Amino acid sequence: MKSAAIRTAVALVIALVVLASPLAAFADDGAALFKTKCGACHGPDGAGQTTMGKANKLRDLGSPDVQKLADDELAAIITSGKNKMPPYGKSLKPEQVKDLVAFVRTLKK
């Protein structure tokens, strides 16, 4: 009886690890993309406290006014650009845009 319970517990742990792996990769992909594509202006924490961010008066991506935007709105800004932000629709795949939106959600204050 104990060995069956142990096997079940081990199977459950393995299943959780397998299921969580894509989620971790998803978050890692968004963070890596953010660092390379967005970090120079928005900064590593999304606060916009960089030379470029201050010069362009960027909003803090973790602020309530940015976080209240729908995912589709954030994706449209990333894809098409806004104000002085260049469009990334031609250089990023739709999945990468989704990864960036998911990462921006982690910056919530």
Order of alpha helices (4+ residues) and beta strands (2+ residues): alpha-alpha-alpha-alpha-alpha-alpha
